[in-house]
């Protein structure tokens, strides 16, 4: 697939680890509340996969939401982000629920999750991935049949046409678009594994 078909890809531009501190500020909750964005998708006992969690802005909330019987697996290419996420999870008392992993640029390291994931979150990270179709193929394999994946991209980095091209490609690659939820300052689509 060409870059035009995948959508605008800023691969090679990975959010610097230190910017993660700005992404976990409590002020972000005014525009992007984890409860409002994810509350109808993440439930107790679920296994959730988050790609590019940074320092865990959504991860900590999801760990609370899935509870002790659930699991949140977080994968990020930046070791410093994962270390910060682990510290924050321990401080919040949800470290037993979060499995934080450093992954490779081409391999998410989630082969052990095939067919086990109930919900996946890809928030403001797809535009940083070199091979978006390979990433989503790995994610598709982790999802249970009919499980869902929320993909959101920042409007400041990804145009609507480029986002729609990516979602259109996914719709032909084993995913079905369920809805386009409203997420402040973002293009968003909820996809379901067919």
N, C-alpha and C positions, 0 to 999 in steps of 0.2 A: 504494500500500500504506500502511496506517495504521502509526503508531508501534508499536501493539500487535502487528501482524503482523511488523514488522521486528525486534521485540525492543526492550528498553529501549535508548534512544539518548540518550546524554549529550552530544549534539552541542552545540557551542559551548564545551564544556569540553575543551580540548586540554591535554594534559600540559605544564606549563611547561618551557621549555628547560633550566632549571637543574636540574630533577629528573632529567634525563638522566644526570647524574653519579652519582646513587644507583643507577640502573638498570644501570650497567656495572661495579659493584663485583665483585671476584673472589668475594665471599661468596655472590653470587647463584648461582654454579655448584653450590653444595650442593643447592639445590632445583630449579634450572632449568638444567641442563647442556645447552649447545647440542648436544654430541655425542649425548647420550641422547635428546633431543627430536627432532633432525633427522637423525641418523646413518643411518636407514634410508630417508630420502627424498632426500637431496642427495648426488649422485655426481659423479665427475670428468667434465668436459666439458659439464656442464649449463648452461643459462641459467636463472637464478633471479631472481624478482622479489620484493622485500620492500616492503610498504607500511608506512610509519611505523616506520622502523628506529631512530629516535632517534639515539643516538651510536654505533650499530653493535654492540650486544651480540651479536646473532646474525650480523650481516653479515660480520664478520671471520672467524668460524669457517666460514661458508658459502664465503667467498672461498678459504680454504685447501682446503676440501673439493672445490670444482669445479676448482681448479687453473688453470694457465696457459691451458688450452684452453677454460675455461668463463668465465662472466660472471655477476656479481651486480648487478642494477639495483635501486637503493634510491631510493624516492620519499618525501618528507616535506614537509609544508606549512611547516615551520619552518626557515628558512635557518640559524639558529644550530646546530640539530641536524645539518644536512647539513655545515656547515663543520667541526664537531667530528668527525663521522664521517670526513671526508676527511683530517683531520690524523691521526686514529688509524690509518686505512688506510695512509697513507704511512709512519708509524712502524713498522707491522707488516709493511711490504713487500708489501702486496696492493692498492695503489692502482691498478695497471694492470688488475686484475680487477674492481674495483668502479666502477660508473657511478652516482654519487650525484647526484640531481636534486631541485631544489625544485619542488614541484607546486602546483597550485591546489586550493582546497577542493572544487571540483566536477569538475575535470579532472586526472587522475593524470599526464597528459603521457606516456603510454606507447603512443600510437597507432603508433609506429614498431616496436613489438614484436608486432603482431598475428600470432598463430599461431607464435610463436617460443619461448615460455616452457615449460620442463619442470616447474617447481615454483614455487609462490607461497607466501609466508608473510605472514599477517595476524595478528600477535601483539599482543594488548592494545591494539587501535586501532579496531576496527569500531565500538565504542560511542561513539567521538568523531566519527564521520562523519555529516554532515547527511543525506545521501542514500545509504544503504547499498545499496539495490538498484542505483542508477546505478554505484556503485563496483564492485560485483561484476559488473555487465554489462561494464564496461571490463576487469576482470581476466579474465573468461571469454573475451573476444576475444583476449587475449594468449596464452592457454594453447593448447598443441598439443592435438589430440584425445587423450583419455585421460590428459592431464597432471593433476597433483594440486595441491591448495591446502590448507594447514593453517591453520585458523582457531582461535584460542584467545583467550578473554576472561577477565579476572581475576574470580574469584568475589566479590571485595569490591566490584566495580562492577556486575556483571551477574549477575542471578539465573539459576538453571537453566532455569526456564520461559521467560524472555525469550531466553536463548541457544538453547533448543530451537525457539522460534518462528522465530528468524532462520535457523537451519539448515534447518528445515522449509520455509521460503520458498525458500531456495537450492536445495533438493532438487527444487523445481518450476520452477526457472529455469535449467536447463541444467547442473546439477550433480547428482552422485549421492554419497551418504554412503558412504564406504568403511569407515571405522572411527571409533571414539571413543578415541584414544590417551590414555593417562594422562599428564597434565601437572600437576605440583604447583601447587596453589592456582589452578587454571584449569579452565574448561570448554573442551573441545577436540573438534574434528571434522576428519577428513581427508576432503576432497571431491575428486571426480574430474570433470573436464569430460566431458560426454557428447558 
